Structures are given as C-alpha cells and as structure tokens.
Amino acid sequence: MYVPGQRTSSDSGLKFGNYVQRKHRPDYILPILALLLTVVGLIVLYAISPALSAQRNVAENYFINRQFIAVAASVIVFFIVAKVPLAAWQKLQAPLIVAAVIASAAVRLLGEQVNGAYRWIQIQGLSFQAAELIKFALLIWLASFLATQINNGKLASFKQTLLPLFYAFIVIGIIVAVVQSDLGSAAVMFAMMGVMAFVAGLPMKRIVIVAGAIAIAFILAVSSTPYRRQRLQTFFNPASDCQSTGYQTCQALIAVGSGGIFGLGLARSVQAYGYLPEAANDSIFAIFAEKFGFIGTTLLIALFVGLFTRIFRIAEKAPDDYTRLLVVGVLTWFSIQSMINIGAMIGVLPLKGITLPFISYGGTSLLFVSAALGLVFNVSRYTSFRVSKAKSERGHLHDGFTGRRGHGRTYRSAIARSS
C-alpha cells in the first residue's frame, strides 16, 4: 500500500518531494461523451421498444422505462464513485472480491439457464449479471496489487507476482468461462490483466508466459464445448448454415447491410421484429447500423474513439502507479468489450454474447461501466500538471508523463488519504 500523502499548508494540493500535486477541475468532456453514447442507446431502444414488447407480450414502454430507471441509477452511481477518495477503493477490494464470489455462486445456484449459460440472477423481475461485478472487483484488486508490487520492488518476482496473477487467471477462467459459460466476459478480463501487467512494467518474459496460458485456455475452452466449436466454424463461413448456428450472424449482417449509407430511419427497422436475436442487447449495434447506416455508425464509432482518447490522456498523466493502472484497466475494459461486440456484428469476430458499453439494454452493465467511469473521472482531478513548490506561487507548471513503467518518473500517490 502507498504511504498516505501529506496536506500542504493550504488545501490546494498534496505535497510529494519537491512537487505539489494540485487538485483541479476534472475532465468534464469524459462524462459528456458517455452521456451522448447513453442517449444514443436510449434512442435506439425507444425506437424498437414496441417490437420487443410485442414479442414479450408486455406493455409497449416496458423496455424503455426500465432502461430510464437504469440510466438514473447509473448517474447516481457515477457521482458516488467520483466522490469516494481513490485510496478508499484499495480498502474495498476485499469486500468487492467477496461480493463477486457470492454473486458467482448465486448465479449457479439460483440463476436460470439461458441459451446454455448461467449468467444472470433473477429476483422479482430484476436481473443481475455477476460477470460485471467480477470485472469491477478485478480492476480494483489488480491495480492495487500491481502498484503494491511496484512499490515493494517485487514486480519481477515469479513467486510473489506471477503466481498470484496465474491463480487469478485460473479462478476467472473457471468461474466465468466454465461455470457461467461467458467466454466474452472472460476475454475482456484476461485482456485487462495482460494490459495492466504490461503497463505496470512486468518483464516481457513473464507477459509471454501469461499470454501463452491465456491462449491455451481459449483453445481448450473452444475445443471442449460443442456450441463454441460451432460458433467458430460459423465465423469462418457464416452463410453455410443461416437457419441454425449461423442464424444470428447472418441476420446481423443483413441488418448492417440494409442500412446502406444513410440508414432506413428510426421507424423502419425490420430486424428488430423477431428476426435478429437479442436486438436490444448483444445485437444493438446491428440495429443501429440498420437505422442510421454507414454515416451513423461512423459517428458512433467516433464517439467511442473520443471517449477512449480522453481516458488514455488521463492515464498518461495519472499521478502514480495505482491511479494509472486503474485508468488503463478501465480503458482496456471498455475498448476490448466494444471491439468484441462490434466485431461480431460485422462478421470479423465470432459471436460472444457481450454487451456494447453505454448502448446496450441492461442495468447491470450500465451500472458498472458508470462506476468504472466514475473512477476515471475521479483520477482526472489530479492530472494535467504538477507545480514545483519553488515556483508554485508564480504559477509555473511542470508537465508529467507516465506510460509503461520505466518510461518516465513515477510519483507516489497524490490522492491517498491525508494523514
């Protein structure tokens, strides 16, 4: 754990060595971009809500009303996480891990099997996806663990660093990929582990070992499960069986192709009326492409790129290892999950049954991506510049850049609890 920072004589910053880390205005562009993406999701869901409601035999506004509630709850979660001191999350890692384990057990014991997978807990009409909580818990634990290993000079240790990472990898693989049968979420988590370890400065030999273990696990996961083998075969030739295993892929490609340049328009969707499975969840990008066409999808992807760019810039200027790793983990989570979802809808990746952040219908996903974004927003309060104590009164700025560890000076935590 990092040594807590000390307050300066004023409340304007925290003192470390010869520098004062000032607290300043956060990056407001970040939540604005996320809000725009959320609004896009609401618009698409509103347009297809009558079709979805007719299929489920529920009220016409059933889905959009539930999503509005999820959005409102997510906004509250975002502001709560953005206000909680970042160092406090290190103390919450154990309760989060315990909660993730309990939720994972509940999914298997109390959850319903849907399309061969146990991923959701259904309680009084509400559903909870345990994998989203696991992602958040993994993010907090891994950032804290790697930062502590860096601080203690043990990052390169096989026994004290690589073995715990390997055990975490095994546990996630068993719980998420095997028990919950959610290979898409497992892929996102493995990517988070790999990228965060790389940014932390884990020796390349160690990273190769981890990457090799991940590759072997994916080969075993795919080869040992018939429906995954079928999905892989369908990916290579989706038109070979459009009435069975390749049905969703074919319908997604039809939806994307039907949009053309400008799209069919909000009220003219065809695929949402029972043709494209999971139109509001996994397949919402295909529905968006059908409605808004190439121009619309280009603008949507530009919004995502803008969001990822803002997060990347915050990671570049994060004040210490812990906060930088938190932001890098969130960036990996959002970007990899988006690429998997969009890639599956346009036929360049196999189907994985994973949501599109901020866009897809579903309260659990929206709550946890909003919580993760709140962490990044919180970190952005302590980035941008460092002020030399000798020059602070004259307003001279000292820019700081931190990428992969070892490529720039590292500062101790500027956001830890004051002593």
Secondary structure, 3 states (H helix, E strand, C coil): CCCCCEECCCCCEEEECCEEEECCCCCCHHHHHHHHHHHHHHHHHHHHHHHHHHHHCCCCCHHHHHHHHHHHHHHHHHHHHHHCCHHHHHHCHHHHHHHHHHHHHHHHHHCCEECCEECEEEECCEEEEHHHHHHHHHHHHHHHHHHHHHHCCCCCCHHHHHHHHHHHHHHHHHHHHHHCCCHHHHHHHHHHHHHHHHHHCCCHHHHHHHHHHHHHHHHHHHHCCHHHHHHHHHHHCHHHHCCCCCHHHHHHHHHHHHCCCCCCCCCCCCCCCCCCCCCCCCCHHHHHHHHHHHHHHHHHHHHHHHHHHHHHHHHHCCCCHHHHHHHHHHHHHHHHHHHHHHHHHCCCCCCCCCCCCCCCCCHHHHHHHHHHHHHHHHHHHHCCCEEECCCHHHCCCECCCCCCCCCCCCCCCCCCCCC
